[in-house]
Amino acid sequence: MKQRLTHWCPVALGIVFLLSLGYLQRERALKGQNDFVQLYAGARLAGTPDLYSRAANLAVIKSVQGFTMQTVVYTRPPFYAALLRPLAALPYRVAYALFSLLTLGSILWFVIRFSKECPSLPFFAAISIPLLTALCNGQDTPLLLAILGGSILLTRRKMEFLAGLVLSLCAIKFHLFLFLPVLLLVKKRWRILGGAASGIAVLGALGALVNGADSTGQYIRVLRDPWINPSAIGMPNLHGLVAVLQGDARLEMLLAACVLLAFLWITTRTENYEFLLAASLLCGLLVSFHSGVADDVVLFPAFVMAAGASTSEPLRAAAALILTPIPYFMALAGAPYSVFLPIALLLLLAIFCIAARPGRSWSYLLAGGRCAGVDTGVAGVNADADAGAGVTRT
C-alpha cells in the first residue's frame, strides 16, 4: 500500500497541476474555440471544390462559432478530410465532444498500455504541457500516440505489414515523420515499408475519390502559402531556432543536414528498430518546418522506446527531462527563451549518438523490471528481451 501511494501520489499531484493550468483556458476549451474548428471545417467541406478555399473555410467557421479565426483553416491532407467527414453530420459541440473523448482515450490507452514497461510514464504524462496544450486546443496530436503505439506492438508481434499500415496514418501530420522512410529504407524493413506505402496509396486514393483528383495539387499550394506559417519564433524545431537567431535558410539547411548525418550515423551502429524509431521521431521534430508545442507528444513514444532499449543513464535522463514542463514554459515565453527547447532536442540527439556507440550495454524494461544483457551496441540485448520486444538482433 505504501509503495502504491509513493508511486501514485506524484501522478495525482501532476494531474492537479495540469488541471489548474487548464482551468485558465476553460472557456475557450469547453466551447471548442480552438484548432478543432478547422478540422470540422474540413469535414464540412469534404467532397466540395472549396476544401482548401480560405473564404469557404472562414465562412464555415463563422457559421459555427459566430466569428472567424483568421489563421485557423483546414490545411491537412485531402484523405483526412474524408475520414473526418462523418463529424459534419453532427452539431459542432457534439462533434467536438466526441473528438475530445477520442484524443483523451488515445492518451489514456497509450499511458496504461506502456506503463507496464515504463513505470514512470504516468507521472510524465500527468505533468505534460504538450498533452495539456493538445487537449485544450482541440488538436489531434494525441491520436499519434495510439498510431505509434499500435504500430510498435504489431512490430513486436512480427506483424510488420500491419504495423506499416497503421504507421501510414501518421500522414495526418507527415511533416513530423520525415525520418521514418529513411529508417525503413536504410535498415531494409521492407514489410513495414510495404505496409506503409500501401496504406498511403489507399489514403491518397480515398482523398482523390472524395475530394477530386486536383485536391492534392490544391493541398500542395496551400502548404506553400506563407500565411499558414506567420511566425516561426517559438516553434520547438530548427526553424524556430534559426528564426530567433535571425539566421537564414542556409543556416537551417546546414543544421538539418547535420541532423540527417547524425541519424544516418546512428543507423550504422545498431539494428535495434525501436531505438532507431525513437531517434527518427526526435529528428523528425527537429526538421519539421511547422510545429508547435502540442506536436511534442511524439516524444512520449520516443521516451518509452529509448528507456526500454538503453541502459545509458544520460539518455534516459535527457529523454525524461524533455518531458517536464520547464522546456515548454520557456518555449511559450517567446524569444530568446524559446531557443532552449530546440537546443535541448539537439543535445538529446547528441546523447542518442553517444548511446549508440559500440561497447554499450542494453536492456529492455518488461513489466517494470530490467531484462539486461551486455554486449557491444544495441544489438547485444538479452535474447528473451529481444523476443518480447520484437527488436532486430544481429
C-alpha positions in Angstrom: 0.0 0.0 0.0 2.8 2.4 0.9 4.6 1.6 -2.3 1.4 2.3 -4.3 0.9 5.7 -2.5 4.5 6.6 -3.2 4.1 5.8 -6.9 0.6 7.4 -7.5 0.8 10.5 -5.3 3.1 12.3 -7.7 0.8 11.4 -10.5 -2.2 12.8 -8.7 -0.3 16.0 -7.9 0.7 16.3 -11.6 -2.9 15.9 -12.7 -3.9 18.7 -10.2 -1.1 20.8 -11.7 -2.4 20.3 -15.2 -6.0 20.9 -14.2 -5.0 24.2 -12.6 -3.4 25.3 -15.8 -6.3 24.0 -17.9 -8.7 25.9 -15.7 -7.2 29.2 -17.0 -8.3 28.1 -20.6 -11.6 26.5 -19.6 -13.9 28.8 -21.5 -12.1 28.5 -24.8 -11.5 24.8 -24.4 -15.1 23.9 -23.3 -16.7 25.9 -26.2 -14.3 24.5 -28.8 -13.0 27.9 -29.7 -9.7 26.3 -30.8 -8.0 24.3 -33.6 -10.7 21.7 -33.8 -12.8 24.1 -35.8 -10.5 23.8 -38.8 -10.9 20.0 -38.7 -14.7 20.5 -38.5 -14.5 22.9 -41.4 -12.5 20.3 -43.4 -15.2 17.7 -42.6 -18.0 20.1 -43.8 -16.1 21.0 -47.0 -15.0 17.5 -47.8 -16.3 16.4 -51.2 -16.6 20.0 -52.4 -14.2 22.0 -54.6 -13.8 24.5 -51.7 -11.9 22.3 -49.3 -8.8 24.5 -49.4 -10.6 27.8 -50.1 -9.7 30.2 -47.4 -13.0 32.1 -47.9 -15.1 29.0 -47.7 -13.3 27.8 -44.5 -13.8 31.2 -42.8 -17.5 31.1 -43.7 -17.9 27.6 -42.1 -16.0 28.7 -39.0 -18.2 31.8 -38.7 -21.3 29.8 -39.1 -20.4 27.5 -36.1 -18.5 30.0 -33.9 -20.1 33.3 -34.7 -16.7 34.8 -35.6 -13.8 34.0 -37.8 -10.3 32.8 -36.7 -8.0 34.2 -39.4 -5.1 31.7 -39.0 -7.3 28.6 -38.4 -8.4 27.0 -41.6 -8.1 23.5 -43.0 -4.5 22.7 -44.0 -4.4 18.9 -43.8 -4.2 16.2 -46.5 -7.3 15.5 -48.6 -7.8 12.0 -47.2 -8.0 13.3 -43.7 -11.0 15.5 -44.6 -12.6 12.4 -46.0 -12.0 10.5 -42.7 -13.4 13.4 -40.7 -16.5 13.7 -42.9 -18.9 11.8 -40.6 -18.3 14.6 -38.0 -20.0 17.0 -40.4 -23.3 15.2 -39.7 -23.2 16.3 -36.1 -23.7 19.7 -34.4 -20.3 21.3 -33.7 -20.4 20.9 -29.9 -21.3 17.2 -30.2 -18.6 16.6 -32.8 -16.1 18.4 -30.6 -17.1 16.3 -27.5 -16.6 13.1 -29.4 -13.3 14.2 -30.8 -12.1 15.2 -27.4 -13.1 11.8 -26.0 -11.1 10.2 -28.8 -8.0 12.2 -28.1 -8.2 11.7 -24.4 -8.8 8.0 -24.9 -5.7 7.8 -27.1 -3.6 9.3 -24.3 -5.1 7.0 -21.6 -4.6 3.9 -23.7 -1.0 4.7 -24.5 -0.1 5.5 -20.9 -1.9 2.5 -19.5 -0.6 0.1 -22.1 3.1 1.1 -21.9 3.3 2.0 -18.2 3.9 -1.8 -17.5 7.3 -1.5 -19.2 7.9 2.2 -18.3 6.6 2.8 -14.8 7.4 6.5 -14.8 5.2 7.1 -17.9 2.1 8.0 -15.9 4.0 10.7 -14.0 5.4 12.4 -17.0 2.0 12.3 -18.7 0.5 13.9 -15.7 2.8 16.9 -15.9 2.9 17.2 -19.7 2.4 20.6 -21.2 2.2 19.2 -24.8 -0.6 16.9 -23.8 -2.5 19.7 -22.0 -1.9 22.0 -24.9 -3.3 19.4 -27.3 -6.4 18.8 -25.3 -7.2 22.4 -24.6 -6.5 23.5 -28.2 -8.6 20.8 -29.7 -5.6 19.3 -31.6 -5.3 15.8 -32.9 -1.7 15.0 -32.0 -2.7 12.6 -29.2 -4.0 10.4 -31.9 -0.4 9.9 -32.9 0.2 8.2 -29.6 -2.4 5.5 -30.5 -1.0 5.2 -34.0 2.6 4.9 -33.0 1.8 2.7 -30.0 -0.3 0.3 -32.2 2.5 0.1 -34.8 5.1 -0.7 -32.1 3.0 -3.5 -30.6 2.3 -5.0 -34.1 6.1 -4.9 -34.9 6.9 -6.7 -31.6 4.4 -9.4 -32.7 6.2 -9.8 -36.0 3.1 -8.4 -37.9 5.2 -5.9 -39.7 3.0 -5.3 -42.8 0.1 -4.4 -40.5 2.5 -2.3 -38.4 3.3 -0.4 -41.6 -0.4 0.0 -42.5 -1.0 1.6 -39.1 2.1 3.7 -39.4 0.7 5.2 -42.6 -1.9 7.1 -40.6 1.0 9.3 -39.4 0.5 11.0 -42.7 -2.2 13.2 -41.0 0.9 15.2 -39.8 3.5 13.8 -42.3 6.0 16.6 -41.7 6.8 15.2 -38.2 7.8 11.9 -39.6 10.2 12.7 -42.4 12.9 10.3 -41.0 10.6 7.3 -40.9 11.0 6.4 -44.6 14.8 7.0 -44.2 14.9 4.5 -41.3 12.8 1.9 -43.1 14.9 2.2 -46.3 18.3 2.2 -44.7 17.5 -0.7 -42.4 15.7 -2.6 -45.2 12.5 -3.1 -43.2 10.7 -4.0 -46.4 7.5 -5.4 -44.9 6.9 -2.3 -42.7 7.7 -0.1 -45.6 5.4 -2.1 -47.9 2.6 -1.7 -45.4 3.2 2.0 -45.0 3.3 2.5 -48.8 0.1 0.5 -49.3 -1.6 2.5 -46.6 -0.5 5.8 -48.1 -1.7 4.7 -51.5 -5.1 3.8 -50.1 -5.4 7.0 -48.2 -4.3 9.0 -51.3 -6.9 7.2 -53.4 -9.6 7.9 -50.8 -8.7 11.6 -50.8 -8.8 11.8 -54.6 -12.1 9.9 -54.7 -13.9 12.1 -52.2 -12.3 15.5 -52.9 -11.3 15.2 -56.6 -8.1 14.4 -58.4 -6.9 18.0 -58.2 -7.2 18.1 -54.4 -3.6 17.0 -53.9 -2.4 19.9 -56.0 -4.5 22.3 -54.1 -3.1 20.9 -50.8 0.5 21.5 -52.0 -0.3 25.1 -53.0 -1.8 25.7 -49.5 1.4 24.3 -47.9 3.5 26.8 -50.0 1.4 29.7 -48.9 3.3 31.8 -46.3 0.1 32.8 -44.3 -0.1 29.3 -42.7 3.3 29.9 -41.0 3.1 33.6 -39.9 5.7 33.4 -37.2 8.4 30.8 -36.6 9.6 32.3 -33.3 8.6 29.9 -30.5 8.4 26.8 -32.7 10.3 23.9 -30.9 12.3 23.0 -34.0 15.3 24.1 -36.1 13.1 26.6 -38.0 12.2 28.3 -34.7 15.8 28.2 -33.5 17.0 29.9 -36.7 14.3 32.5 -36.6 15.3 33.5 -33.0 18.9 33.6 -34.1 17.9 35.7 -37.1 19.6 33.2 -39.4 18.6 32.5 -43.0 17.6 29.4 -45.0 21.2 28.4 -45.4 21.8 28.0 -41.7 18.6 26.0 -41.3 19.6 23.7 -44.2 23.0 23.2 -42.6 21.5 22.3 -39.3 19.0 19.9 -41.0 21.9 18.3 -42.9 23.7 17.8 -39.5 20.6 16.1 -38.1 20.4 13.8 -41.1 24.1 12.9 -40.9 23.7 12.2 -37.1 20.7 9.9 -37.8 22.5 8.1 -40.6 25.5 7.5 -38.3 23.2 6.1 -35.6 21.7 3.7 -38.1 25.2 2.3 -38.8 25.7 1.5 -35.1 22.7 -0.6 -34.3 20.0 -2.9 -35.6 17.6 -2.1 -32.7 14.4 -1.0 -34.5 12.8 0.7 -31.5 15.9 2.6 -30.6 16.2 3.9 -34.2 12.5 4.7 -34.3 12.9 6.8 -31.2 15.8 8.6 -32.8 13.8 9.2 -36.0 10.9 10.8 -34.1 13.3 13.2 -32.5 15.0 14.0 -35.8 11.6 14.5 -37.4 10.6 17.0 -34.8 13.8 19.0 -35.3 13.5 19.3 -39.1 9.7 19.9 -39.2 9.2 23.2 -40.8 6.0 23.9 -39.0 5.3 22.5 -35.5 4.1 23.6 -32.1 4.3 22.5 -28.5 1.4 20.0 -28.9 3.4 18.2 -31.6 6.0 17.2 -29.0 3.6 14.5 -27.7 5.5 12.2 -30.1 8.4 12.4 -27.6 6.4 10.0 -25.3 6.8 7.0 -27.6 10.4 8.1 -28.1 10.9 8.1 -24.3 9.3 4.7 -23.9 11.5 3.1 -26.6 14.7 4.9 -25.6 14.2 4.0 -21.9 13.4 0.4 -22.8 16.3 -0.1 -25.3 19.1 1.6 -23.4 20.8 1.4 -20.1 22.5 4.7 -20.8 21.6 6.9 -17.8 22.3 10.2 -19.7 20.0 9.1 -22.5 17.2 8.1 -20.2 17.6 11.2 -18.0 17.7 13.5 -21.0 14.6 11.8 -22.6 12.8 12.2 -19.3 13.8 15.9 -18.7 12.5 16.9 -22.2 9.0 15.8 -21.0 9.0 18.0 -17.9 7.2 21.4 -18.0 10.4 23.6 -17.8 11.4 23.4 -21.5 7.8 24.2 -22.6 7.4 27.1 -20.3 10.5 28.6 -21.8 9.2 27.9 -25.3 5.9 29.6 -24.5 7.8 32.5 -23.0 8.9 33.5 -26.5 12.3 34.7 -27.7 15.0 34.5 -26.6 14.0 31.8 -24.1 12.3 29.7 -26.7 15.6 28.6 -28.1 16.1 26.4 -25.1 13.8 23.6 -26.3 15.2 23.1 -29.8 18.7 23.3 -28.3 17.7 20.7 -25.7 16.4 18.5 -28.6 19.7 18.8 -30.4 21.5 17.8 -27.2 19.3 14.8 -26.8 20.2 13.8 -30.4 23.9 14.1 -29.5 23.2 11.8 -26.5 21.5 9.3 -28.8 24.7 9.3 -30.9 26.8 8.6 -27.8 24.5 5.9 -26.6 24.6 4.1 -29.9 28.4 3.6 -29.7 29.7 0.0 -29.6 30.5 -1.2 -26.1 27.3 0.0 -24.5 25.1 -2.4 -22.6 21.4 -2.5 -23.3 18.2 -3.7 -21.7 14.5 -3.8 -22.2 12.1 -2.8 -19.5 9.4 -5.6 -19.1 6.7 -5.2 -16.6 8.7 -2.6 -14.7 11.7 -4.8 -14.4 15.1 -4.8 -16.2 15.9 -7.6 -18.5 19.5 -6.8 -19.2 22.2 -8.3 -21.4 25.7 -7.0 -22.0 27.3 -6.9 -25.4 28.5 -4.4 -28.0 26.0 -2.0 -29.2 22.2 -2.1 -29.1 22.1 -5.5 -30.7 23.6 -7.0 -27.6 20.2 -7.4 -25.8 19.3 -10.4 -23.8 17.7 -12.9 -26.2 14.5 -13.2 -24.1 14.1 -9.4 -24.1 14.6 -9.3 -27.9 11.9 -11.8 -28.3 9.5 -9.9 -26.1 10.3 -6.6 -27.6 10.3 -7.6 -31.2 13.6 -5.9 -31.9 16.0 -6.9 -34.6 19.2 -8.6 -33.4 22.4 -9.1 -35.3 
